[in-house]
């Protein structure tokens, strides 16, 4: 399981809320969540690519 997404306000709190819910349910994430402000920049796109590679290997 992996979490990724973008946000435009509140620092992407929804991503951290989902992570907390998964943790509470005993669901292990393949990697730390990836989030980007508004539209993904080059760093966020690279992080998403690495996340995809990690999930594919899991």
C-alpha positions as CSV (number, residue, x, y, z in Angstrom):
1,X,0.0,0.0,0.0
2,X,1.2,3.5,-0.8
3,X,-0.2,7.0,-0.4
4,X,0.5,9.8,-2.8
5,X,-1.3,13.0,-3.7
6,X,-1.4,16.7,-4.0
7,X,-2.9,19.5,-1.9
8,X,-3.7,23.1,-2.2
9,X,-4.4,24.0,1.4
10,X,-3.7,22.8,5.0
11,X,-0.3,21.3,4.2
12,X,-1.9,18.1,2.9
13,X,-3.3,17.0,6.2
14,X,-5.4,14.4,4.5
15,X,-2.3,12.4,3.6
16,X,-1.2,12.3,7.2
17,X,-4.7,11.3,8.3
18,X,-4.8,8.4,5.9
19,X,-1.3,7.3,7.1
20,X,-2.6,7.4,10.7
21,X,-5.7,5.3,9.7
22,X,-3.5,2.7,8.0
23,X,-1.2,2.5,10.9
24,X,-4.1,2.1,13.3
25,X,-5.5,-0.7,11.1
26,X,-2.2,-2.5,11.1
27,X,-1.6,-1.8,7.4
28,X,2.0,-1.4,6.5
29,X,3.0,1.2,3.9
30,X,5.6,0.2,1.3
31,X,7.2,3.6,1.8
32,X,6.5,7.0,3.3
33,X,3.7,9.0,1.7
34,X,4.6,11.3,-1.2
35,X,2.8,14.6,-1.4
36,X,3.1,17.7,-3.6
37,X,1.7,21.2,-3.3
38,X,-0.7,21.9,-6.2
39,X,0.9,20.5,-9.3
40,X,3.9,18.1,-8.8
41,X,7.2,19.7,-9.4
42,X,10.3,17.8,-10.6
43,X,11.2,16.6,-7.1
44,X,7.6,15.4,-6.5
45,X,7.6,13.6,-9.8
46,X,10.9,11.9,-9.0
47,X,9.5,10.9,-5.6
48,X,6.4,9.4,-7.2
49,X,8.6,7.4,-9.6
50,X,10.6,6.0,-6.8
51,X,7.5,5.2,-4.9
52,X,6.1,3.3,-7.9
53,X,9.4,1.3,-8.1
54,X,9.2,0.5,-4.4
55,X,5.6,-0.7,-4.6
56,X,6.4,-2.8,-7.7
57,X,9.1,-4.6,-5.7
58,X,7.0,-5.1,-2.6
